[in-house]
Amino acid sequence: MIEFVVLKNVFFKKEIQSRMHYCNNAFHLYFTFQIDANSLRIRSFPNTAVEYLFIVGHNNDICKYILNKKDYVKNIIIISCGIPEIYFKKFNAKHIFVSNRNSSKNYFYNGRDWGFNFNITEDELDLYNLNGKDIKEKVNQIFKKVI
């Protein structure tokens, strides 16, 4: 199962709908969503154990979220600015992937330029536009494995 988590304080209806559309088309699966305190969790259907956890947000928020997550996740894919390496061994995951870009920054853009109602990163655009690949191939092609 895929879980796509966006960490921020406020979500609008149009953004949630657009994020759902994004996930449906990027992964070719059906998704459900849940809004928790400061997060939007979009999960593939049917809900089974999480094999791929994509997490988008500020690096400090991501570290807190993953450290508080009790469940083991096979693959964590972080879409954020650089995460201090000291945290990687503390995350409860078999594999951890981060941006493959040569910068410690991960810029986001106005998604309306690409038909989305949310700010989108280059990694998310790559994930959306890489057609014909299964999820494992997409992750390995777009992201860098750190563990």
C-alpha positions, 0 to 999 in steps of 0.5 A: 500500500502507498501512503502519501502524507502532506504536513502543514497546518491548513488544507482547503477542499480544492487542494485535497481534491487536487492531491487525490487526483495527483495520487490517482494519476501518479500511481494508477490506484484508488485512494482515500484520505484523512485529515489529522492534526497538521497532516493530510494522509492519502492512502491507497485502497484497499488499506493494507500495511504501508509499503511506500510512505511518501512524506512532503513537508518541512524537514523538521516536521518530517523528522518529528512525524517519522520519529513518532510513527510506531509502525514499521515502513518498508520504504520512506520517500522524503520530499523535503529540504535536506534531512540531517543524516543522524536521523536516518538510522532512527527512522523505523524503515528498511529503506529511506529515499531523499531527493536526488537533486544536487541541492539541499533545498527542495523548491516548490512551485505554484501547482496551477502552472501544471493544473494542480491546486497545491504547491508542488515540488520538482520531485512530485512533478517527476513522480507524476510525469514518469509514466509506464513505470511501477512504483519501485522503478519510479522511486529508484529513478527519481530519488536517492537511496540513503539507507 
